Amino acid sequence: TTPQSVLRGLGWIGRKMINKFVWGRWADLEGVEEQDLAKIAAYLHTISVLPPSGELASNSILRFGAYARHPLGDRFRAGEVKVPTSFIYGERDWMSPDTARDLIRESPKT
């Protein structure tokens, strides 16, 4: 089950949920007009209720809550990853760099 499949099943209620999300998230931003919010809501709803595609790939690698099904840290520690690897994070990233820091600290220095 994905968030998009839930929206598909909800029909018009799903559209109302998207509207509430969009207005609640962006209505207070300066310079954002009501017509812009309506277009964003229509776009998000449309791409969410179309037949599944990328959401199926995400669902195969992520568990509920966007947690990895096979975490990279566990795979490194088990010796499954045998290639040079760089960890690159943004200034504000949705993933925590803590595991990467731990792996770097734990790795043998060459």
N, C-alpha and C positions, 0 to 999 in steps of 0.2 A: 504494500500500500504506500502510495506517495501522496504528498499534499495535493498535487494536481488531480490524482484519481478521486480524492475526496471531493474536490470542487466539481469535477465532472458529475459525480453522483448527487450533488446538492442542487443542481439546476439553478433556478433563479436566486435561490438563497445564497449560493456561492458567489454570484455577482454582487449581491448586497454586502457580503463579507469582504470582498475585494474593495468595494467602494469605501467601506468603513475603515479598512486598513489604510488606503491611500489618503483619505481625508485626515485621519488621525496622525499619520506620519508626516505629511508634507503641507498641510493647510496653513500652518503658522509661519512658513518660510516667507521671507520678504520677496516680493516680486512674483510669487506664484499665483496665477489667476485660476478661478474656478474652472474655466474651460480647459486649462492645462491639466488639472487634476482629473477631469472627466476623461481626457484622452489617455492619460496614464492608466487609469482604472480600466478603461476599455481594452487597452493593449495588454495589460497584465492578465485580465480575464480571458481574452482571446487566446493568448499563448498557453495559458494554463489548461484550457478545456479542449484544445486540439488533440488529436490522437498522440499517444505517448511516443517520445523519442529519447532525447538526452536524459530525461528523468529516470528512465529504466537503467541507464548506465550508472547514474549517481546512486540509485537504489541498490545496485549490485556491489558497490564499494563502500557505501555508508550505511550505518545502522540508524535507528531513530535518534534524532537529536544531532545529526551530522557527526557521529562518532565513527571512526574507521572500523570496518569489519575485521581487517587484518592490519593492525597498527604497524607503521614503519619501524618504530622503536623496537617492538618485539621481534620483527624480522631481522633487524640489524643484530640484536643481541643473540639471536639463534644462528647467526652466521649465514643467513639466506641471501644477504646483499653483499656482493663481492666486487663491486665496481666503485671507483672513486665517486664521491657524492658531495655536492655543495648544498648547503641550506641557505636559502635566501628568503627573507621576510620583509614585508613592508613596514613603514613606520607605524601604521595601525592595521594590523592583520587579524583575520578571523581565526587563525590558528596560533596556538601558543608556541613560542620557540623553546619552551622548557625542555622538551624531550630532546631536541637537537643539541642544546647546551649539555645535557646529561651525556648524550652519546659522544660528543666531542671530548668531554672530560674523561669518560670511561675508555676511549679508544687508545690503543698503544701509540706512542709517539714514534714516528719514523724519521 
